[in-house]
Amino acid sequence: MIYRFRIILDNDTEEDVFRDIEIQETDSLEDLHNAITQSFGFDGLEMASFYISNDEWDQGEEISMFDVSEGNSSVRLMSETALNDVVHEAQTKLIYVYDFLSMWTFLVELAEIVEEAEGADYPNLMFVHGQIPDSAPEKNFEAEDFDDYNDEFDDDLDIGDYDNLDFDENWN
């Protein structure tokens, strides 16, 4: 079977930027990563990860290019994870982050599952809409209830008032 994905740049610009890609369901997430980077014009040399997501686009389990975990906990790898292991009719959404310094973030959604077309090569870039900007869109990482959170720890300390803080500034 062939998975048809729509990959949308998560941005706040006026123009939508997305690509539609067909890929075999048994291909790896690394194959999808390569198809995404090529379709958006990236060189593919930066770190990237997929995250399993839900209907609200919450970021779930990470599937990484390389195992950068420490200790006993290991991370699933793109090269070892088939698309149909993480994406199917009941689980259609992934978040893809490319280049952790720039944080290019894409919403990846399974749009359709179709029969393989005889003689077709996959992955296949089906449709291109919009041009990717020169730099990654800035993200707004504000906590929704930050003021309420801050009030919980309000202890009337003024950290700019060094004379009244209870520590020896010549401790070394």
Secondary structure as a PSIPRED ss2 file (coil, helix, strand):
# PSIPRED VFORMAT (PSIPRED V4.0)

   1 M C   1.000  0.000  0.000
   2 I E   0.000  0.000  1.000
   3 Y E   0.000  0.000  1.000
   4 R E   0.000  0.000  1.000
   5 F E   0.000  0.000  1.000
   6 R E   0.000  0.000  1.000
   7 I E   0.000  0.000  1.000
   8 I E   0.000  0.000  1.000
   9 L E   0.000  0.000  1.000
  10 D C   1.000  0.000  0.000
  11 N C   1.000  0.000  0.000
  12 D C   1.000  0.000  0.000
  13 T C   1.000  0.000  0.000
  14 E C   1.000  0.000  0.000
  15 E C   1.000  0.000  0.000
  16 D C   1.000  0.000  0.000
  17 V C   1.000  0.000  0.000
  18 F E   0.000  0.000  1.000
  19 R E   0.000  0.000  1.000
  20 D E   0.000  0.000  1.000
  21 I E   0.000  0.000  1.000
  22 E E   0.000  0.000  1.000
  23 I E   0.000  0.000  1.000
  24 Q E   0.000  0.000  1.000
  25 E C   1.000  0.000  0.000
  26 T C   1.000  0.000  0.000
  27 D C   1.000  0.000  0.000
  28 S E   0.000  0.000  1.000
  29 L H   0.000  1.000  0.000
  30 E H   0.000  1.000  0.000
  31 D H   0.000  1.000  0.000
  32 L H   0.000  1.000  0.000
  33 H H   0.000  1.000  0.000
  34 N H   0.000  1.000  0.000
  35 A H   0.000  1.000  0.000
  36 I H   0.000  1.000  0.000
  37 T H   0.000  1.000  0.000
  38 Q H   0.000  1.000  0.000
  39 S H   0.000  1.000  0.000
  40 F H   0.000  1.000  0.000
  41 G C   1.000  0.000  0.000
  42 F C   1.000  0.000  0.000
  43 D C   1.000  0.000  0.000
  44 G C   1.000  0.000  0.000
  45 L C   1.000  0.000  0.000
  46 E C   1.000  0.000  0.000
  47 M C   1.000  0.000  0.000
  48 A E   0.000  0.000  1.000
  49 S E   0.000  0.000  1.000
  50 F E   0.000  0.000  1.000
  51 Y E   0.000  0.000  1.000
  52 I E   0.000  0.000  1.000
  53 S E   0.000  0.000  1.000
  54 N C   1.000  0.000  0.000
  55 D C   1.000  0.000  0.000
  56 E C   1.000  0.000  0.000
  57 W C   1.000  0.000  0.000
  58 D C   1.000  0.000  0.000
  59 Q E   0.000  0.000  1.000
  60 G E   0.000  0.000  1.000
  61 E E   0.000  0.000  1.000
  62 E E   0.000  0.000  1.000
  63 I E   0.000  0.000  1.000
  64 S E   0.000  0.000  1.000
  65 M C   1.000  0.000  0.000
  66 F C   1.000  0.000  0.000
  67 D C   1.000  0.000  0.000
  68 V C   1.000  0.000  0.000
  69 S C   1.000  0.000  0.000
  70 E C   1.000  0.000  0.000
  71 G C   1.000  0.000  0.000
  72 N C   1.000  0.000  0.000
  73 S C   1.000  0.000  0.000
  74 S C   1.000  0.000  0.000
  75 V C   1.000  0.000  0.000
  76 R E   0.000  0.000  1.000
  77 L E   0.000  0.000  1.000
  78 M H   0.000  1.000  0.000
  79 S H   0.000  1.000  0.000
  80 E H   0.000  1.000  0.000
  81 T C   1.000  0.000  0.000
  82 A E   0.000  0.000  1.000
  83 L H   0.000  1.000  0.000
  84 N H   0.000  1.000  0.000
  85 D H   0.000  1.000  0.000
  86 V H   0.000  1.000  0.000
  87 V C   1.000  0.000  0.000
  88 H E   0.000  0.000  1.000
  89 E C   1.000  0.000  0.000
  90 A C   1.000  0.000  0.000
  91 Q E   0.000  0.000  1.000
  92 T C   1.000  0.000  0.000
  93 K E   0.000  0.000  1.000
  94 L E   0.000  0.000  1.000
  95 I E   0.000  0.000  1.000
  96 Y E   0.000  0.000  1.000
  97 V E   0.000  0.000  1.000
  98 Y E   0.000  0.000  1.000
  99 D C   1.000  0.000  0.000
 100 F C   1.000  0.000  0.000
 101 L C   1.000  0.000  0.000
 102 S C   1.000  0.000  0.000
 103 M C   1.000  0.000  0.000
 104 W E   0.000  0.000  1.000
 105 T E   0.000  0.000  1.000
 106 F E   0.000  0.000  1.000
 107 L E   0.000  0.000  1.000
 108 V E   0.000  0.000  1.000
 109 E E   0.000  0.000  1.000
 110 L E   0.000  0.000  1.000
 111 A E   0.000  0.000  1.000
 112 E E   0.000  0.000  1.000
 113 I E   0.000  0.000  1.000
 114 V E   0.000  0.000  1.000
 115 E C   1.000  0.000  0.000
 116 E C   1.000  0.000  0.000
 117 A C   1.000  0.000  0.000
 118 E C   1.000  0.000  0.000
 119 G C   1.000  0.000  0.000
 120 A C   1.000  0.000  0.000
 121 D C   1.000  0.000  0.000
 122 Y C   1.000  0.000  0.000
 123 P C   1.000  0.000  0.000
 124 N E   0.000  0.000  1.000
 125 L E   0.000  0.000  1.000
 126 M E   0.000  0.000  1.000
 127 F E   0.000  0.000  1.000
 128 V E   0.000  0.000  1.000
 129 H E   0.000  0.000  1.000
 130 G C   1.000  0.000  0.000
 131 Q C   1.000  0.000  0.000
 132 I C   1.000  0.000  0.000
 133 P C   1.000  0.000  0.000
 134 D C   1.000  0.000  0.000
 135 S C   1.000  0.000  0.000
 136 A C   1.000  0.000  0.000
 137 P C   1.000  0.000  0.000
 138 E C   1.000  0.000  0.000
 139 K C   1.000  0.000  0.000
 140 N C   1.000  0.000  0.000
 141 F C   1.000  0.000  0.000
 142 E C   1.000  0.000  0.000
 143 A C   1.000  0.000  0.000
 144 E C   1.000  0.000  0.000
 145 D C   1.000  0.000  0.000
 146 F H   0.000  1.000  0.000
 147 D H   0.000  1.000  0.000
 148 D H   0.000  1.000  0.000
 149 Y H   0.000  1.000  0.000
 150 N H   0.000  1.000  0.000
 151 D H   0.000  1.000  0.000
 152 E H   0.000  1.000  0.000
 153 F C   1.000  0.000  0.000
 154 D C   1.000  0.000  0.000
 155 D C   1.000  0.000  0.000
 156 D C   1.000  0.000  0.000
 157 L C   1.000  0.000  0.000
 158 D C   1.000  0.000  0.000
 159 I C   1.000  0.000  0.000
 160 G C   1.000  0.000  0.000
 161 D C   1.000  0.000  0.000
 162 Y H   0.000  1.000  0.000
 163 D H   0.000  1.000  0.000
 164 N H   0.000  1.000  0.000
 165 L C   1.000  0.000  0.000
 166 D C   1.000  0.000  0.000
 167 F C   1.000  0.000  0.000
 168 D C   1.000  0.000  0.000
 169 E C   1.000  0.000  0.000
 170 N C   1.000  0.000  0.000
 171 W C   1.000  0.000  0.000
 172 N C   1.000  0.000  0.000
